[in-house]
């Protein structure tokens, strides 16, 4: 049975939320929390690892959060992917408004990719270091692209409204190098999910300015790249709680955060099953799902 057909059987219902809402997959899941420390750099990363129960080695996704957010804010996304056979490391970086340096954070992510399989093994979880995906939201999407070009084990990259910016009000290309300028070097397949309302202003500058948003990544990306604009989506709709406090309040809200998040999760399941699990039908299934959502006016799709 193709993944799309399987997901259709798991649809939560065709009511207000619609066919983009899926239930967990067939794998029971567990989680473990720990810290990865890099004493040579005096850096640490908090990890919430959600994984399918059973024998490995498991493909895994390293998920980087938005600026000043926690990996725990995306727990439902990690849990859904894990229930479909893919371990997810939800990361929380040691960063604040005044010390942000995207070079340092990108090196943190590189360190995680090197250290995570061993740390997981110590906790009884076998991860496959050759089947790695990168994902992230906002700044986390940028970090993924800064790292992906230099990591041959990365087989797929999927980002939620990535932003190629720096700290608010600070123009420093050294601390905040452009990921758009490096995306052409990413050989792995790319999925870009964009929030239509990310460009809107609520408090201060927009959370995803048009000159730095997902469309800029698409313009410079190499093949194959799939861009999905989620109509009516807000920049923070991808969090489990899009009303998370100040960090969320500055962004324009979406029309239906539940629909946006659950649709994004369904796309991620199909994309990563195709490229990390080797589900041959999943790419076609993702196209079928997107075609249906486009007919319903939920998305606009571009590809190259």
N, C-alpha and C positions, 0 to 999 in steps of 0.2 A: 504493500500500500504506500503510495506517495505521501510525503510529509503533509502536503496540502490537504489531501483527503483525510489523513489522520487528524489534522488540526480542525477540519470541519466537524469531525465527530466530537471534538472537544469544545465546540462553541458554547459559550455560556448562555446564549440566547439571542434571538433576533429582535429584541425589543429596542429600548431607547439607545442602548450602547451599540448594538448591531454586531455584524459578523466579525468585527475586528477584535472582539473580546474572546480570549481563549483561556481554558483551564489548564492546570499543570499537566505535563506529559507523564509517561509511564514509569519514570524512575523515582523511587523514594529519595529524599535528599537529607543531608546533614550539613552542619556548619561548624566551623572552628574559628576562633579569633586569636591573633598573635601579632607580635611586632617583629618586623625585620629591621635589624640595626646594622649600619655600615660604619664601624668605628674609624675606618681610615678617613672618612669624610665627616664624621660626627653628625651623621644623618640617620633618621629613622622613618619608617613608613608603617602605619597601622594596616592590618589586613583582616578583612572578614571574608573567609573562604567558604563559599557555598558549593557543594559538590554532590553529584549523584552517588548513591550507595552502590557498592559492587566493586568488581575488580577493575583495575586500570591496565595500562596507563591511560589517563583521561586527557582529551584535548581541553585546553583552558583558555579563558579570556581574562586579560588584565584590564580592569575598568577604572578609569580615572575620573574623579568628580569635578564639578564646576568649582570656580574660585571661592574659597572660604567655606566650601561644603564638604560633607563627609561621604565616604563610600556607603555608609549605612543608609543614606538618604535614597539609595537606589536598590534596596534590598529585594523588593518584589521582582525587579528585572533579573537580578542574580538568581533568585529562586526559580523563576520560570525557565531560564536557560538550563539550570542544573537539572530540572525535572525532565528535560529533553536530552540529557546525556552529556552536557558540557559544564565543566567546573568554571566558576567565576570568582576571581579575586577582586573584591570591592576594596579599593585603596583609599586611605586618608593620609594626605601629606602634611608635613610640619611646615606650615606657611601662615603668614599673616599679611595684613595690608601693607605693612612697611618694609618687610623683608623679601617680598616676592621677587624671585629671579627664575625665569623660565628655563634657563640653562641648568640650574641646580635641580629643578623639578624634573626635567627630562632625564637627567642623570639618575635621579631617584627611581624613575620608571625603568631605566636600563638595569639598575641594580636589582629591582624586583624580578625582572625576567631571568636574571642569572641565579638569584638566591631562592626563589619561590619553590622550584621542584624539590630541592633538598629539604627545605623547611616543612613542606607539606608531607614529604616521605616520613619525617620524624614523627608526624602526627597520624600516620597510617593511611595517607592519601597519595596515590601514585599519579603524578602528572606527566604528560608527554612533552618534553621540551622542544620537540620538533613539530608540534601541532598547536601553535599559539595564535590567538587573536587579540587585537587591541580594540578597545572601545572607550568612549568617554563622552562627557557632556561639557559644552562650552569650553572653558580652558582645558578641561580634560581631553577634549577632542584635539585641540592644538598640540598638547603634549604627545598624544599618540602619533601624530604625523611627524613631530620632531624626531621621534625615535624609530618609526617604522622603516624608514629608508635604509637604516644601518643594521637591521636585524633580519637575517635571512630566514629565521625560524617563523617569522610572522607571516601567516598565510592569508589573513583577512583583516580588514580594518573597517569598523563601522562606528560612525560618530553621530551624536545627538546635538544638533544645532551648534557645531563648533564655531569658535570665535578666534580670529587670529590677532588678538589685541594684547595690550600690556596692562599695567596698572592705571586706574583712572587718573587723568590729568598729567601723566608722566610719559614723556617721549624719550625713550632710551632703547635704541635698537640693539645695544649690547646685552642688556639684561633681558630684553624681550624680543629675541630673534623671530623673524617671520617663518611660520610653518608653511604658508602658501608658497613661499619661494622654494621650499624643499619637497613639495608633494609630488612633483614630477619624478622624483627618484624612488617613489613607492611602487614596487612591482606587484604587490599583492592586490587582489580585488578590493574595491572601496565602495562602501554604502554611506551616503550622506543623507541624513534626515534633517530637514530644515523647518523651523517654526515660522510660519508666515507672519506672526505678530512680534517676532523677535526684534524687528526694526522699529517698533513703535516706542515712543517715549512715555514714561510714567513719572519717574523722578530722576532728574538729571539726564545724562546721555542714554541712548538705547542700549539694552544689554547685548544686542547683536547688531552693531552698526552695519549698514549695507556694504560699506567698503572693506569690512573685515569678516563677513558672514560666510555661510556655507556655499553661497554661489561663487565666491572668489576661489574657494578650494576646488570646486567643480571646474572652473575655467582653466585652472592650471594643472589639473590632475591628468595622469596618463591613463590609458585604457587598462582594464575595464573599470568604469566608474558609473554608479547609479545614483542619481540625485532625486530625492523624494521630498517635495514641499508639502507639508501637512497644513491644509487650509484651516485657518482659525486657531492654530496652535500658538501658545505662548512659550516663551523661552524656558520657563521653569516647569512646564507641564510634565516633564520627564521624571521629576522627583515623585516619590511616594506621597509626599505632602507638599504640594506646590504653594502652600501658604506657610512657608517655613520660618517666617520672621523677616528681619530687615533685608537679608540677602535676596529673598524672594520678592519683597515689597517694591523694590526699585524697578522690577520688570513688569511690562504690560501683561495682564493675565490672558489666558486663552479662553476660547468659547466653551470648551468641554475638555478639561484636563484629563479626565478618566479615559475618554475615547482616544485622545492623543497618546497617552502613555501606553495603553493596552495595544493600540495599533502598532506603535513603535516596537513594543516587545514581540509582537507576532512577526514583524519583519526581521528582527534580530534573530529569532529562533530559526527561521528559514535560511537566512544568509549564513549564519555560522554553522548550521547543520550541513549546508552545501559545501562549505570550504574547509571545515575542521573535522567533521564526522565522515565526509565522503558520501553523503546522501545524493545520489545522482539526479534524482527528480526534484530536489529542493529549489534549484534555480528556476526551473519552469514553474514550480509551484508558487514561488515568490512573485514571478511575473503575473501569474493568474490572479493572485491575491491583490496585487497593485492595480491590475486592470479593472477588477471589480470595484476597488475603492475609488479609482479615478472616475468610473461611470457614476458613482454615487456622490461625486463632488467633494470627496474627502482629501484627495491628493492631486498634485501635478507631478509628472515624472519626466525626467530627461536622462539620457544615457549616452555614453560614448566609450 
